[in-house]
Amino acid sequence: METQTNVKWFTLLLSGIAGYCDTATFIAGNGTFSAHVTGNFIIFAAQAVLGADPTAWVKLITFPVFIIAVISGGWLAAKTGKQYILLLIEGILLVLAGAAAFWLATDESGRYFVVMLTVFALALQNTFGRLFPKETHGPTTMMTGNVTQASLDLGNLLFKGFKTDRLSLESIKRQLVLVGGFLAGCLLGGLLAKWIGLQAVIVPGLTLTVFYFIRKGRRLS
């Protein structure tokens, strides 16, 4: 039971961080997604077709950045054998991105640098989720699959009954943790990004870094 509870709160933390950063960079980083980078295809295409932003092509840079980060994260996890090291580096990178935003986010090129650093950090979270899927209730950075699963579970419960289909009931609870955490992160990230700009990404960075050392301390005690 304790392990299940830990997984639940860990899932909530990571999905919240992903939603937070995705919204923060979208609001304060020229409409760029940092966690769900495939969304940048749509933003790029829309801006290119409408001619709304001559720098729309910069959003495509998120893809090589993401790929390089995933390759690096996969290599590091295999080399060290420490899965949570990816999250420590993610936290540190988000702290650095937030700190850099104080000096660099005053112009467009500086903002994009901070955004790309955030993309690199969130790519490590994507890597962690892919390599160690049992550590969370599901993907913490992309909600489409989770909403799909929750919808299937809800359908099963409606047709089979809440008391008879226990597996679907437990599954939908897990999906609600993922989606709820992501939504809460989106709202918080949006509010802080509107208030202080890209500096807001320092908050999840500090949170994740502190979490890593608390967890490490508990394992050593």
C-alpha positions as CSV (number, residue, x, y, z in Angstrom):
1,M,0.0,0.0,0.0
2,E,2.8,2.4,0.8
3,T,4.5,1.8,-2.5
4,Q,1.2,2.5,-4.3
5,T,0.8,5.7,-2.4
6,N,4.4,6.8,-3.3
7,V,3.8,6.1,-6.9
8,K,0.6,8.1,-6.8
9,W,2.3,11.2,-5.4
10,F,5.3,10.8,-7.6
11,T,3.0,10.6,-10.6
12,L,1.2,13.7,-9.5
13,L,4.5,15.5,-9.1
14,L,5.9,14.7,-12.5
15,S,2.6,15.3,-14.4
16,G,2.2,18.6,-12.6
17,I,5.8,19.7,-13.6
18,A,5.1,18.8,-17.2
19,G,1.9,20.7,-17.4
20,Y,3.5,23.6,-15.5
21,C,6.5,23.9,-17.9
22,D,4.5,23.3,-21.0
23,T,2.1,26.2,-20.2
24,A,4.9,28.5,-18.8
25,T,6.9,28.3,-22.0
26,F,3.8,28.6,-24.2
27,I,2.7,31.8,-22.4
28,A,6.2,33.4,-21.8
29,G,8.2,31.7,-24.5
30,N,6.5,32.8,-27.8
31,G,3.9,30.1,-27.9
32,T,6.4,27.1,-27.6
33,F,5.6,23.8,-26.0
34,S,8.4,22.4,-23.9
35,A,6.9,19.0,-22.7
36,H,4.6,18.0,-25.6
37,V,6.9,19.2,-28.4
38,T,4.9,17.7,-31.2
39,G,2.4,20.5,-30.6
40,N,5.1,22.8,-32.0
41,F,4.4,21.3,-35.4
42,I,0.9,22.8,-35.3
43,I,2.1,26.2,-34.0
44,F,4.8,26.4,-36.6
45,A,2.5,25.5,-39.5
46,A,-0.2,27.9,-38.3
47,Q,2.2,30.8,-37.9
48,A,4.0,30.0,-41.2
49,V,0.7,29.8,-43.2
50,L,-0.8,32.9,-41.6
51,G,2.4,34.8,-41.7
52,A,1.9,35.8,-38.1
53,D,5.4,35.3,-36.9
54,P,8.6,35.4,-39.1
55,T,10.5,33.5,-36.5
56,A,8.1,30.6,-36.5
57,W,10.8,28.3,-37.9
58,V,12.6,28.5,-34.5
59,K,10.0,26.2,-33.0
60,L,11.3,23.4,-35.2
61,I,14.6,23.6,-33.3
62,T,12.7,22.0,-30.3
63,F,12.8,18.6,-32.2
64,P,16.6,18.2,-32.6
65,V,17.0,19.5,-29.0
66,F,14.5,16.9,-27.8
67,I,16.2,14.1,-29.8
68,I,19.6,15.0,-28.5
69,A,18.3,15.1,-24.9
70,V,16.6,11.7,-25.2
71,I,19.7,10.1,-26.6
72,S,21.8,11.7,-23.9
73,G,19.4,10.6,-21.2
74,G,19.2,7.0,-22.5
75,W,23.0,6.8,-22.5
76,L,23.3,8.3,-19.0
77,A,20.8,6.0,-17.5
78,A,22.5,2.9,-19.0
79,K,26.0,4.2,-18.1
80,T,25.2,5.0,-14.4
81,G,22.4,2.5,-13.7
82,K,20.7,5.3,-11.7
83,Q,17.3,6.0,-13.1
84,Y,16.5,9.0,-10.9
85,I,19.7,10.8,-12.1
86,L,17.7,11.9,-15.1
87,L,15.2,13.7,-12.8
88,L,18.0,15.3,-10.9
89,I,19.5,16.7,-14.1
90,E,16.1,17.8,-15.2
91,G,15.6,19.7,-12.0
92,I,19.1,21.4,-12.2
93,L,18.5,22.4,-15.8
94,L,15.1,23.9,-14.9
95,V,16.8,25.9,-12.1
96,L,19.4,27.1,-14.6
97,A,16.8,28.0,-17.1
98,G,14.8,30.0,-14.6
99,A,18.0,31.7,-13.4
100,A,19.1,32.5,-16.9
101,A,15.7,34.0,-17.7
102,F,16.4,36.8,-15.3
103,W,19.2,38.0,-17.6
104,L,18.4,36.6,-21.0
105,A,14.6,36.7,-21.4
106,T,14.6,40.4,-22.1
107,D,15.0,39.7,-25.8
108,E,13.6,37.1,-28.2
109,S,16.8,35.2,-28.7
110,G,17.4,35.0,-25.0
111,R,13.8,33.7,-24.4
112,Y,14.3,31.0,-27.0
113,F,17.5,29.9,-25.3
114,V,15.6,29.5,-22.0
115,V,12.8,27.6,-23.8
116,M,15.3,25.2,-25.5
117,L,16.9,24.5,-22.1
118,T,13.5,23.7,-20.7
119,V,12.8,21.5,-23.7
120,F,16.0,19.6,-23.0
121,A,15.0,19.2,-19.3
122,L,11.5,17.9,-20.1
123,A,12.9,15.5,-22.7
124,L,14.8,13.8,-19.9
125,Q,11.4,13.4,-18.1
126,N,10.0,11.8,-21.3
127,T,13.0,9.5,-21.3
128,F,12.6,8.5,-17.7
129,G,8.9,7.7,-18.4
130,R,9.8,5.5,-21.4
131,L,12.7,3.7,-19.7
132,F,11.0,3.2,-16.3
133,P,7.2,3.0,-16.9
134,K,6.5,1.2,-13.6
135,E,7.6,4.2,-11.6
136,T,4.5,6.2,-12.5
137,H,0.8,5.5,-13.4
138,G,1.5,6.3,-17.0
139,P,3.0,8.9,-19.3
140,T,3.4,12.2,-17.4
141,T,4.1,14.6,-20.3
142,M,1.4,13.7,-22.8
143,M,-2.2,13.4,-21.8
144,T,-4.0,12.3,-25.0
145,G,-3.3,8.6,-24.3
146,N,-4.2,9.0,-20.6
147,V,-7.5,10.7,-21.5
148,T,-8.2,7.9,-24.0
149,Q,-7.6,5.2,-21.4
150,A,-9.8,7.1,-18.9
151,S,-12.6,7.3,-21.4
152,L,-12.4,3.6,-22.2
153,D,-12.4,2.8,-18.4
154,L,-15.4,5.1,-17.9
155,G,-17.2,3.3,-20.7
156,N,-16.5,-0.1,-19.2
157,L,-17.8,1.2,-15.8
158,L,-21.0,2.5,-17.3
159,F,-21.7,-0.7,-19.2
160,K,-20.5,-3.3,-16.7
161,G,-21.2,-1.5,-13.5
162,F,-18.9,0.3,-10.9
163,K,-19.1,-2.7,-8.5
164,T,-18.3,-5.4,-11.0
165,D,-15.4,-3.9,-13.0
166,R,-12.8,-3.2,-10.3
167,L,-9.9,-3.2,-12.8
168,S,-11.5,-0.3,-14.8
169,L,-12.2,1.6,-11.6
170,E,-8.6,1.3,-10.4
171,S,-7.4,2.3,-13.9
172,I,-9.5,5.4,-14.1
173,K,-8.3,6.5,-10.6
174,R,-4.7,6.3,-11.9
175,Q,-5.6,8.3,-15.1
176,L,-7.3,11.0,-13.0
177,V,-4.1,11.4,-11.0
178,L,-2.2,11.9,-14.2
179,V,-4.7,14.2,-15.9
180,G,-5.5,16.1,-12.7
181,G,-1.9,16.7,-11.9
182,F,-1.1,17.9,-15.4
183,L,-4.1,20.3,-15.3
184,A,-3.2,21.7,-11.9
185,G,0.4,22.2,-13.2
186,C,-0.9,24.0,-16.3
187,L,-3.0,26.4,-14.2
188,L,-0.1,27.2,-11.8
189,G,2.5,27.5,-14.5
190,G,0.2,29.8,-16.5
191,L,-0.4,32.0,-13.5
192,L,3.3,32.3,-12.6
193,A,4.4,32.7,-16.2
194,K,2.0,35.6,-16.6
195,W,3.2,37.1,-13.4
196,I,7.0,36.7,-13.6
197,G,7.7,35.3,-17.1
198,L,10.0,32.4,-17.9
199,Q,11.7,32.8,-14.5
200,A,8.7,30.7,-13.3
201,V,10.4,27.5,-14.5
202,I,12.8,27.7,-11.5
203,V,10.0,26.6,-9.3
204,P,9.5,23.0,-10.6
205,G,13.3,22.8,-11.0
206,L,13.8,23.5,-7.3
207,T,10.9,21.2,-6.4
208,L,12.4,18.3,-8.4
209,T,15.9,18.8,-7.1
210,V,14.7,18.8,-3.5
211,F,12.6,15.7,-4.1
212,Y,15.6,13.9,-5.4
213,F,17.8,14.5,-2.4
214,I,14.9,13.8,0.0
215,R,14.3,10.5,-1.7
216,K,18.0,9.7,-1.7
217,G,18.2,10.6,2.1
218,R,15.4,8.2,2.8
219,R,17.0,5.4,0.9
220,L,20.2,5.8,2.8
221,S,18.6,6.0,6.3
